[in-house]
Amino acid sequence: MIEGYFDDTEERRKQRQNGTGWIEVIVGSMFSGKSEELIRRLNRARIARQKVQVFKPKIDARYSREEIASHSGQTHTSLPVTTAAELLAEIEHDTQVVGIDEGQFFDMELVEAVNRLAAEGKRVIVAGLDQDYTGRPFEPMPQLLCVAEFITKTHAICVKCGSTANYSQRTVESDARVEVGAADKYEARCRKCFVPHADAPTAG
Ligand SMILES: [Zn+2]
């Protein structure tokens, strides 16, 4: 985790001064603190009295329909939407900061949508899983990483060996790419301990 890194870099100050928008992407495995980092940035924007709108895909009903939440329990009010087009339709013209959680559950049109918002001068922050349970890039996150001005990769701790974890290990049998769940269906693993299919959960 990068503490305090993102709040006022030289580049961002310059961009704000000339009215340019930009895209920030926060990616990592499950339990790596992505949503927590997103919520932290959104709360700071609120404190700075900026107008913030937050979205999440309707598929993610884990915690609350109206809030985004981190595994550690922080929350932020959000609007559930089904598609990138629906998200764009909900944007208000005077919004300065747009937050999007669980970006991997959106369609590929999200890439065009965030580019458009940044071109209109908005700061867009997208958090999401960079890889699925087999370790394959999880679209549209790779494409978002390409168009983003700023990228943060968050890491978890491998529950098997304690190393830096970069993978979401599925611990229940399922071939579905999207299997919404948290500690009941996944655990964080490092490159050495990860297997690209379901594996028994680590004991203890
Ligand atoms: Zn490990």
Residues whose N, C-alpha, C, O or C-beta is under 5 A from the ligand:
A	BS01	ZN	C158 K160 C161 G162 S163 C190 C193
